[in-house]
Every structure is written in structure tokens, then in C-alpha cells.
Amino acid sequence: MKKLIFSILFGALFIAQSWAVDLPKPEAGRTQTLPTLTESPKGEVLLYWTEKDETNKSYLYYSVSKDKGQTFSDKILIFADAGLSASRLARPKILFKKDGSMVAFFGHRTGGSPMPPPAQKPAMDASHAGHDMSAKPAVQAPQGNKRDSQIKYVTSVDGKKWSNPISVDTDTSRLTRGFFDAAVLANGELAVAYLKDVKGSTKHEERDLRLAITKSGVFQAEKLIDGVVCDCCNINLLVEADGKLNIYYRDNNDDVRDIAVLTSTDNGLTFKDSKIIHADKWEIKGCPHTGASSVITEKGKLVAWYSGSSNTATGVRVVDEQGNLLKVLDKSAKNAIISGNKKEQVLVWEQKNKSDLMSVYFAKIADNKVGDPANIESTSITQNPYALVVGGQKLLAFEEINADKKSVLKLEVLK
């Protein structure tokens, strides 16, 4: 009997290592997407996400947890418009300035125009499963005929009343800007790195890498920081404790598309030459539509990304700042995000489970060693994960697809 009681208690303890948290629900007919987590200067947890209604109008919301992710407040609206973009390649981003005020960045399509149809996709082998390998036509219609998309931001002093949106780019040309990330620099100014159409180009989706920085809180004219890059992969910014700014992006050297980093020690005014993180030597005539994610640990920086290279192992990999390959996930893994603090980190991604359903997976990281993968148990498809390490706990937010094909937010606490 004692053994039975112990087994029951141990089982309950094991189950309690992960539990679900109630989150704000969407209005009828809406779908919730792109859950993202961050921590405020007060130590509160913010969950923010987008919703879309049946008229294709999109909404950007956030909710606050004052108990490290155990409970969340009612949702608060930041911005709503048919042009608000909701893409995993350009997630909205909420930042806290040093004065405590909030800034929210997001992609925006002028007039709410729909996204253009994707290019015809070539057949994909198993190593490219789940990744968009759209081929590039040699010549396409001039970019003057393309849609106009901007990266915009709104600000708030109290988190309730938000300003009207302003474009980050002071250039008013009708061009595509996207795949961005934003950060607060060591001097308190804001930086946004993004891809932008090359003016006058006749090629399909030819873009370069730009950086815009505020001066006294006002964005100045952008600067070109790399003229030839992969054209549809998301950017990642990382600011270190000593103020060093790191910009991770997928480079393009004669169709070899490896992850590179640009670093600045003067708050983005100047940069060292671009450096390839790990020479995958992945040659592909098309964009993988997947960028890098990074985190700072006690042993330095870790970076995660997907590569289909036959030169090294295919799949999502984790690499340290010396370029050493620490882990490669299953070939079906995609959309990896690495996050945490100096002591604890977690890697989250999507991968097919035993039932052949796309499922959210995670692996804990300690001492630069990536632990064994585990997945969120669900009979539905789960996707678009994001994690935050706070108060000794790991919060994992993601989307779950309902029977009506609409996604809802879920959040689990991993002990």
C-alpha cells in the first residue's frame, strides 16, 4: 500500500511539472495567432498576440501577468486595422524604453491590401519539408508595381492609451519593408533592422538589409548595412550587457545562404565586417523563409536556425558563438526560437509527432548542452511557439488549431 501511495504521489508530482494557464479568449469568429512573451521592467510577464476577424481586420493585443505567468489580465488593445500584418517572419514586437514607456512595432500594408500570391514552388525533398523553397524567376515586373508595406510603431506611457502609428522608415517610396526585429540600445535609443526592396530592381524580391535608429526618440534616415542578403528571412537583434549590438540575418553569396552576424560597439553607428556564424554552405536558388534566433548564456551567445545543407547535418541547429555545432534537431523541425536568461534557456520549435501531426516541441538548455526533446501533448495541431524564462519557470505559449480550423492561444508552465 505504501508503494502504491508513493507511486500515486510521484505521478501527481510529475504531472504538475507542466500545467496549462487560462488566457484571454478571442471574440466569436476570430482566430488568435503569434503569441509572444516578454518581461517588463517591473518583473511582470506580458503576453501579446494578434487576432483576425471574419472581415480580415487584424488586432494587436496584450495581457499582463503579475504572478510570473500563473494568471493573466483581460486583454488590452494596442492597434487594429485591416493592414496590420501577422506573420511569423515579422512578429509584432513590444519593447520597454528606459523611462518605462512602451513601444509596439508591427508590419503594415498600406490600404490593407492583401499579400501577393506566392511564387510557384518546386518539388521539395525530405530535407526541405515544411519550408518554403519558392524559386526565383530571373526577371519579374518592376517593383514599382508592388504593394507598399511599412514597419510602423505606436507608443504608450500607461499601456492603455496608444499613439497614432508612425513609419520607422522616413523614405516614402512605395516599396516592401519587412522581416524586421527591434531592440533598445545601450544608450536608450531604439533600433530596427529590416529588409527593404532595392529601388529600381527588375528582379523578383531583391532586397537589402537596412537599419533605422532613433535620435532623442525620433527615427532618423535609414542606413544600408548589407547590400546583398537573402530576401525573405527574418532578422534577429541581440544587445549584450556591454552594449554590443548583434544583427543576425541570412546572407546570400552566389546563392549560398548561411547565417551571418554584423556587430556594432557604438550603438549601431558603425559595424564590423559581416561574419558567417557556421559555414553550412547551403546553396539554394530560393529563400528558405526562416531566419535565426539568439540568446545570451553564462558561456556566451547561442544561435539557432534551419539549414538544408548537405555539407553538414540538415535541420534546425544550435551553435555557440565560436561556431561549434551543439545540436541538430529532427529533419522535420522548423520555426525554432531560443530564449532565456544567462542561467536557463529553452529551445522551442515545431515538428511532426508520432501521430504525424505538427506539434510544438521544446528542449531545456543548461551549460550550453541541449536536453532531450519533449512535445506538448495535444490531439490537435500546435504551432508558432514562443518561450520565456522567468522566476525559475519556463513559460511556453503557442497556437492550437480547433476543429473549426481557427487557432487559439495556449500557454503551459514548464517547471
C-alpha positions in Angstrom: 0.0 0.0 0.0 2.8 2.4 0.8 4.4 1.7 -2.5 1.1 2.4 -4.2 0.6 5.7 -2.4 4.2 6.8 -3.3 3.6 5.9 -6.9 0.4 8.0 -7.0 2.1 11.0 -5.3 5.1 10.7 -7.6 2.8 10.6 -10.6 0.9 13.6 -9.5 4.2 15.5 -8.8 5.5 14.6 -12.3 2.3 15.8 -14.0 2.4 19.0 -12.0 5.7 19.8 -13.7 3.7 21.2 -16.6 0.3 22.8 -16.4 -2.0 25.0 -18.6 -2.8 28.6 -17.8 -6.1 30.3 -18.7 -5.7 33.0 -21.3 -8.0 35.7 -22.8 -10.4 34.2 -25.3 -11.0 35.6 -28.8 -14.3 37.1 -29.8 -16.6 34.8 -31.8 -15.4 34.1 -35.3 -11.8 35.3 -34.7 -8.5 33.4 -34.8 -5.6 34.1 -32.5 -2.0 33.9 -33.7 1.7 34.7 -33.0 1.8 34.6 -29.1 4.9 36.3 -27.9 6.2 36.7 -24.3 8.4 39.3 -22.7 9.1 40.7 -19.2 8.5 44.2 -18.1 11.0 46.3 -16.0 8.6 45.7 -13.1 9.0 41.9 -13.5 5.6 41.4 -14.9 5.0 39.0 -17.8 3.5 40.3 -21.0 1.8 38.0 -23.5 1.0 39.7 -26.8 -0.6 38.4 -30.0 -2.7 39.2 -33.0 -6.4 38.3 -33.8 -8.2 38.4 -37.1 -11.9 38.6 -37.6 -14.1 37.3 -40.5 -13.7 40.6 -42.4 -9.8 40.2 -42.3 -9.4 43.0 -39.9 -6.4 42.4 -37.5 -6.0 43.3 -33.9 -2.8 43.6 -31.8 -3.5 42.8 -28.1 -1.5 42.2 -24.9 -2.3 40.8 -21.5 -0.3 41.2 -18.2 0.6 38.6 -15.5 1.7 39.9 -12.1 2.4 36.4 -10.8 5.0 35.1 -13.2 2.6 33.6 -15.7 0.1 31.9 -13.4 -2.8 34.2 -14.3 -3.3 36.9 -16.9 -5.4 40.1 -17.1 -8.1 40.9 -19.6 -6.6 41.8 -23.0 -5.8 45.4 -23.9 -6.0 46.6 -27.4 -2.9 48.3 -28.9 -3.9 48.7 -32.6 -6.4 47.4 -35.1 -6.5 47.8 -38.8 -7.0 45.7 -42.0 -3.4 46.4 -42.9 -1.9 45.1 -39.7 0.4 42.2 -40.7 0.6 39.0 -38.8 3.5 36.9 -40.0 5.9 34.6 -38.1 8.6 36.1 -40.3 7.8 39.6 -38.8 6.2 39.1 -35.4 5.0 42.3 -33.7 7.5 43.4 -31.1 6.8 45.2 -27.8 9.7 47.0 -26.1 10.1 48.9 -22.9 12.1 52.1 -23.0 14.3 53.1 -20.1 11.7 55.6 -18.9 9.2 52.7 -18.6 7.1 53.7 -21.6 6.1 51.1 -24.1 6.7 50.8 -27.9 4.9 48.3 -30.2 6.3 47.6 -33.7 4.4 45.8 -36.4 4.2 45.4 -40.2 1.5 47.3 -42.0 0.2 47.1 -45.6 -1.0 50.4 -47.0 -4.7 50.3 -47.6 -4.9 46.8 -46.1 -4.1 45.3 -49.5 -3.7 41.5 -49.5 -0.3 39.8 -49.8 0.7 39.0 -53.3 0.3 35.3 -54.4 3.4 33.2 -53.7 5.7 32.2 -56.5 5.2 28.7 -57.8 7.0 26.2 -55.6 9.3 23.5 -56.9 9.1 19.9 -55.6 10.8 19.6 -52.2 12.9 16.7 -51.0 12.6 15.4 -47.4 15.3 17.8 -46.1 13.2 20.8 -47.1 9.9 19.5 -45.8 7.8 22.3 -44.2 10.0 25.1 -45.6 9.1 27.4 -48.5 11.6 27.0 -51.2 10.0 29.2 -53.8 12.1 29.5 -56.9 13.2 33.0 -58.1 12.2 33.9 -61.7 15.2 35.6 -63.4 13.2 38.7 -64.3 9.9 40.0 -62.9 7.8 43.1 -63.3 9.4 46.2 -62.0 9.0 46.8 -58.2 7.0 50.0 -58.8 4.0 47.7 -59.3 4.4 46.0 -56.0 2.4 46.7 -52.8 3.6 49.2 -50.3 4.4 47.8 -46.8 5.8 49.7 -43.9 7.1 48.9 -40.4 5.2 51.1 -38.0 5.2 51.7 -34.3 2.9 53.1 -31.6 3.9 54.3 -28.1 2.2 54.4 -24.7 3.0 55.9 -21.3 0.5 53.9 -19.4 -0.1 50.9 -21.6 -3.7 51.8 -22.2 -3.7 54.8 -24.5 -1.6 54.4 -27.6 -0.4 57.0 -30.1 -1.2 57.0 -33.8 1.1 54.8 -35.9 4.3 56.2 -37.4 6.5 54.6 -40.0 10.0 53.7 -39.0 11.4 54.4 -42.5 11.4 58.1 -43.3 11.6 57.2 -47.1 8.1 57.4 -48.5 8.8 55.3 -51.7 6.3 52.6 -52.5 8.3 49.6 -51.5 8.2 46.5 -49.4 9.8 46.6 -45.9 9.6 43.7 -43.6 11.2 40.6 -41.9 12.2 43.0 -39.1 13.3 43.0 -35.5 13.6 45.8 -33.0 15.7 46.4 -29.8 16.5 49.0 -27.2 20.1 50.1 -27.5 22.5 50.6 -24.5 22.1 54.4 -24.9 18.3 54.1 -24.6 17.6 54.7 -28.3 15.6 52.3 -30.4 17.0 50.3 -33.4 15.0 48.5 -36.1 16.7 46.2 -38.7 14.7 45.1 -41.7 14.8 44.0 -45.3 13.8 46.5 -48.0 13.2 46.3 -51.8 16.1 47.6 -53.8 14.8 50.6 -55.7 14.6 50.2 -59.5 15.3 46.4 -59.3 13.7 44.3 -62.0 14.4 41.1 -60.1 11.9 39.2 -58.1 12.1 40.2 -54.4 15.6 41.7 -54.4 16.1 43.2 -51.0 18.9 44.6 -48.9 19.4 45.0 -45.1 18.7 48.3 -43.5 18.9 49.8 -40.0 17.0 52.7 -38.6 17.9 54.3 -35.2 16.2 56.9 -33.1 17.9 60.1 -32.0 16.2 61.7 -29.0 13.4 59.3 -29.6 12.8 60.2 -33.3 13.8 57.8 -36.1 16.5 59.1 -38.4 17.1 58.2 -42.0 17.8 54.5 -42.5 21.3 53.3 -43.4 22.3 50.4 -45.7 24.3 47.8 -43.7 24.4 44.9 -46.2 23.6 45.3 -49.9 23.2 41.6 -50.8 21.2 39.4 -48.5 18.7 36.5 -48.6 15.4 38.3 -49.4 12.7 36.8 -47.2 14.3 35.6 -44.0 13.5 37.2 -40.7 16.1 39.3 -38.8 17.2 38.9 -35.2 18.7 41.6 -32.9 20.6 40.9 -29.7 22.0 43.5 -27.3 24.7 42.3 -24.9 25.3 43.6 -21.3 28.3 45.6 -22.5 26.1 47.3 -25.2 27.3 45.4 -28.2 24.6 45.2 -30.9 24.4 41.9 -32.9 22.3 41.7 -36.1 21.7 38.1 -37.2 20.5 37.5 -40.8 20.7 35.1 -43.7 23.4 36.2 -46.1 23.4 35.5 -49.8 26.8 34.8 -51.5 26.1 33.4 -55.0 23.1 31.5 -53.6 25.0 30.2 -50.6 22.6 31.2 -47.8 24.2 30.9 -44.4 23.5 32.8 -41.3 25.7 35.9 -40.7 26.2 38.5 -38.0 27.0 42.2 -38.0 28.3 43.7 -34.7 28.5 47.2 -33.5 30.1 48.6 -30.4 28.9 52.2 -30.9 25.1 51.7 -30.8 24.7 51.0 -34.5 26.8 53.9 -35.9 29.4 51.6 -37.4 29.7 47.9 -37.9 32.5 45.3 -38.2 32.6 43.2 -41.4 29.9 40.6 -41.7 30.8 37.2 -40.3 29.3 33.8 -41.1 28.3 32.0 -37.8 28.8 28.5 -39.0 29.7 27.5 -42.6 26.8 25.3 -43.6 27.4 26.2 -47.3 23.8 25.8 -48.1 23.4 26.6 -51.7 19.8 27.1 -52.8 18.2 29.2 -55.6 15.3 30.5 -53.5 14.6 31.8 -50.0 14.1 29.4 -47.1 11.8 31.8 -45.3 13.4 31.1 -42.0 15.9 33.2 -40.0 17.9 32.9 -36.8 17.2 33.2 -33.1 19.7 34.0 -30.4 20.2 34.2 -26.6 23.0 35.1 -24.2 24.2 32.5 -21.7 26.9 32.4 -19.0 29.2 30.9 -21.6 28.4 33.4 -24.4 25.8 33.5 -27.2 23.8 30.6 -28.7 22.2 30.9 -32.1 19.6 28.6 -33.6 18.4 28.3 -37.3 17.4 25.9 -40.0 19.8 24.8 -42.8 19.1 22.3 -45.6 22.8 21.9 -46.3 24.2 18.6 -47.4 27.7 19.8 -46.3 26.6 19.5 -42.6 23.6 17.9 -41.0 20.3 19.1 -42.3 17.8 20.6 -39.9 17.5 23.1 -37.1 20.8 23.5 -35.4 22.1 25.2 -32.2 25.6 26.8 -32.5 27.7 28.6 -29.9 29.4 31.9 -30.6 32.7 30.2 -31.6 30.7 28.4 -34.4 30.7 25.0 -32.7 27.7 22.8 -33.6 26.0 21.8 -30.4 22.8 20.1 -31.6 20.8 19.3 -34.8 17.1 18.5 -34.4 15.0 16.2 -36.5 14.7 17.0 -40.2 11.0 17.8 -39.8 11.8 20.5 -37.2 11.2 24.1 -38.2 10.4 27.6 -36.8 12.8 27.3 -33.9 13.1 30.1 -31.3 15.7 30.1 -28.5 15.2 32.3 -25.4 16.0 32.6 -21.7 18.4 34.3 -19.4 22.1 33.7 -18.6 21.4 30.7 -16.3 18.5 29.0 -18.0 17.5 28.7 -21.7 14.9 26.8 -23.7 14.6 26.0 -27.4 11.1 25.7 -28.9 10.1 24.6 -32.4 7.5 22.7 -34.5 7.9 19.1 -35.5 5.8 16.1 -36.6 4.8 13.9 -33.7 4.1 10.1 -33.6 0.6 10.8 -35.0 2.1 12.7 -37.9 0.6 15.9 -36.7 2.7 19.1 -36.4 3.4 19.6 -32.7 5.2 22.1 -30.5 8.4 20.7 -29.1 10.8 22.1 -26.5 14.2 21.3 -25.1 15.8 22.7 -21.9 19.4 24.1 -22.2 21.9 24.1 -19.4 25.7 24.8 -19.5 25.4 25.1 -23.3 24.0 21.5 -23.5 20.7 21.0 -25.3 18.5 18.5 -23.4 16.3 15.8 -24.9 13.2 17.0 -26.9 9.7 16.8 -25.5 6.4 17.8 -27.0 3.2 19.3 -25.9 0.5 16.6 -25.7 -2.4 17.5 -27.9 -4.8 15.8 -30.3 -4.8 18.9 -32.5 -2.1 20.7 -34.5 0.0 23.0 -32.4 2.3 25.6 -33.9 4.1 29.0 -33.6 5.7 28.5 -30.1 7.4 31.2 -28.0 9.1 30.8 -24.6 10.1 33.0 -21.7 12.2 32.0 -18.7 11.1 34.0 -15.6 11.1 33.3 -11.8 12.7 29.9 -12.3 9.9 28.8 -14.6 9.7 28.3 -18.3 6.5 29.7 -20.0 5.6 28.2 -23.3 3.0 29.9 -25.5 1.7 28.5 -28.7 -1.3 28.2 -31.1 -3.6 25.2 -31.1 -5.9 24.6 -34.1 -9.5 23.9 -33.3 -12.0 21.7 -35.1 -13.2 24.9 -36.9 -9.7 25.4 -38.3 -9.2 28.5 -36.2 -6.3 28.8 -33.9 -6.5 29.8 -30.2 -3.7 30.7 -27.7 -2.4 28.2 -25.2 0.2 28.6 -22.5 1.9 26.0 -20.4 4.3 26.4 -17.5 7.3 24.1 -17.6 8.9 23.7 -14.2 
